[in-house]
Amino acid sequence: MDQSTLENWLDAKATLDAAKKSEMELRKQICDELLADKPEGTNNFNLFGYDIKAVKKFTYSLDPDFDDTMLTDDEKECIRFKPSLVLGRYKKLIEPGALDDYVTVTEATPTLSISLNEE
């Protein structure tokens, strides 16, 4: 590897960041106009010879401090309790155990940060 490889990565990263920002601004502008009076879900349009599929979405979250004793049975069926691994505690386990049979480890995309060392 040489210095130009690092510089090329920095240039590519800056170009990608700018493109992502621009794409998001344009996506929001288009969807704000197309979906203003539409319900949640998929909506199809044909404009200027383009077939457009725009999906209006909302994020729903549950207050972690909710009291499920106040809920009806039907309401309780709307809630899924999903186990998640407490990675820090898992990594501190000294002896392998039964939990290891249920944990799948796959390689994730690496993280990279490069900045000019100004000495």
Stockholm file with secondary structure:
# STOCKHOLM 1.0

chainA/1-119         MDQSTLENWLDAKATLDAAKKSEMELRKQICDELLADKPEGTNNFNLFGYDIKAVKKFTYSLDPDFDDTMLTDDEKECIRFKPSLVLGRYKKLIEPGALDDYVTVTEATPTLSISLNEE
#=GR chainA/1-119 SS CCHHHHHHHHHHHHHHHHHHHHHHHHHHHHHHHHHTTCCSEEEEEEETTEEEEEEECCCCCCCTTCCGGGSCHHHHTTCCCCCCCCHHHHHHCCSCCGGGGGCCCCCCCCCCCCCCCCC
#=GC SS_cons         CCHHHHHHHHHHHHHHHHHHHHHHHHHHHHHHHHHTTCCSEEEEEEETTEEEEEEECCCCCCCTTCCGGGSCHHHHTTCCCCCCCCHHHHHHCCSCCGGGGGCCCCCCCCCCCCCCCCC
//
